[in-house]
Amino acid sequence: MIFITAAQPTQDHVYRVVDFQRRLVFAGKLGNRIEDTMTVAQGDKMFRISFAPLHDRFGKVAVFEEGTMVTIRGAIDGDRIIANRENVKASN
């Protein structure tokens, strides 16, 4: 028997970046393959976001420093936020 839990609907929320990790692997003509993982907090709740890998040959990829406030448009699924890179923006 398979149980499927639905993520909450997509919403915009402001979070504080607690941890940002980037892994770079050389990928020849494509430049470096970038894999980012970010941990964010809102109040006493912590969430983790893992972005799909991409290559830096095609342009700069944003880096979020610890303590930065970010607005994320995504769905919450347990302790994860499901979002694309394009849906994460630095807040002022």
CORJO-V684465 format. One record per helix or strand of 3 or more residues. SS is the DSSP state (A for helix, B for strand). FROM is the first residue (numbers start at 0). TO is the last residue. If there is no record, write none. Layout:
SS | FROM | TO
SS | FROM | TO
This chain:
B | 10 | 25
A | 27 | 29
B | 31 | 41
B | 44 | 49
A | 55 | 57
B | 68 | 76
B | 79 | 81
A | 84 | 86
B | 87 | 89
